[in-house]
């Protein structure tokens, strides 16, 4: 079976899942990826090593690609992705729309059902990470909705989970406004003023720059990941931290708060509530989420192939 992914962004988070899928017998995997960030810290040759992946620059239309048996296409914003979905000679190719956008009570979300209907009618199913995006897929009119779009290589973090002698907080990710890193800093000041003993480490663009290869050892040293986002459809960093044995404190705007049952959740913007959870975190027990293996790349490959066969 020839499976093609049309994606945006030279990011590492899909690579392990794509490798797991390509290793299945009878699968001919390929992908075309739009490089939307020329200044990305990720090198495409390293990220996609051993994979059949073509990288095109932002704004380019689809390159000459062999017709697949099924197409998995991310979202609806990229002209490159749209050009593949809308190819007239691929009209008989089953297509799956992949996205993580949650249903939100705003005009843009509600209007999408009507604005995008000509494009969305090309698809046979939606592939989303969890409950919130599944609600949006239903609103958009999809009848077949598969959950579990994102996954990680849990084996990379399993050794870190064995370390029980850890302490300290961690923030990992971008320092963009919707991440509300300032809320974390304010809550940490309150935490320290009330006798908190742990230090906090900020990793990512705007903090201490680290490579993906370093993350397992960083998680092994920390006790708790902090996420204060005002909009975060599916923070993979929360999956990584959980797989590595870290506790997670996240805002109620983080999309995987329903699937990560062990996460402690506070109302977005409530700095005092975050500080209180940080104080409690010093007594949190460490345990690995029982269902974390559901989000392993090997399981992702199985459900993705099953969906492809059924369509």
Buried (B, 14 or more C-beta within 10 A) or exposed (E): EBBBBBBBBBBBBBBBBBBBBBEBEEBEBBBBBBBBEEEEEBEBEEBBEEBEBBBBEBEBEBEEBEEBBBBBBBBBEBEBBBBBBBBEEBEEBBBBBBBBBBBBEEEEBEEBEEEBEEBBEBBBBBBBBBBBBBBBBBEBEBEBBBBBBBBBBBEBBBEBBEBEEBEBBBBBBEBEEEBBBEBBBBBBEBBBEEEBEBEBBBBBEBBEEBEBEEBBEBBBBBBBBBBBBBBBBBBBBBBBBBBBBBBBBBBEBBBBBEBBEBBBBBEBBBBEBBBBBBBEBBEBEBEBBEEBEBBBBBBBBBBBBEBBEEB
